[in-house]
């Protein structure tokens, strides 16, 4: 895990994403790749008196904003001690991220917390997770750091998605001071018990402790977050969108609820 892809956009979560990306890149002794996507292009202008003018004006304004943002980010990064690069790509947010993720080890995006129009980060997260095989660090807007050496929680339900997230996170879990595998009883059964996850980690030299809890009348995410708080964990590793994304959105779902309100970063994979 050496290549960290940071989504650059002038939104409420940018500072938190930037700081977390720098911490993550240092911990992994990796490289930071900043990606600014731009869906507006001057060549998109089409025939028609008003249509061409409006489209061109939007494109020019966006290019000016891109230039200003790039100057700000590059000035910041020149003061940091990590290797980095900055790229602009003509596509909408999620498509641009997905198309540039093939050789990335982890993508840094924002959660839905702190954003008035939180449908935007939710849409980006959903589209990226469903269209890439790269794990995503989902960073809360109010947390401007990522501590790779703190205790980590693996939210385990034995699913395919949980397995993908666990395997992708091995390089990070090797840096954690403690690894806790947390299971919360659900009605549905999965093929892989938490002991299998613990044995898998042991083959990578990672010691882990298993914690089994009952959801009872509380929501699964409430039980999970209370355990995270009690263990002093700095981040959660979990599978995302166990059901279809549409069902998760309509019914709530653990994934969507944690994207909306989680006090610690999430390492997620679909």
Secondary structure, DSSP 8 states (H G I E B T S, - for coil): --EEEEEE-SSTTHHHHHHHHHHHHHHHT-EEEEEEE----GGG--SSHHHHHHHHHHHHHHHHHHHHHHHHHHHHHTTSSSEEEEEEESS-HHHHHHHT-TT-SEEEEE-STT-TTTHHHHHHHHHHHHH-SSEEEEE-TT-----TTS-EEEE--S-HHHHHHHHHTHHHHTT-S-EEEEEEE-SS--S--HHHHHHHHHTTT---EEEEEE-TTS-HHHHHHHHHHHHT-SEEEEE--SS-HHHHHHH--HHHHHHHS-SSEEEEE-
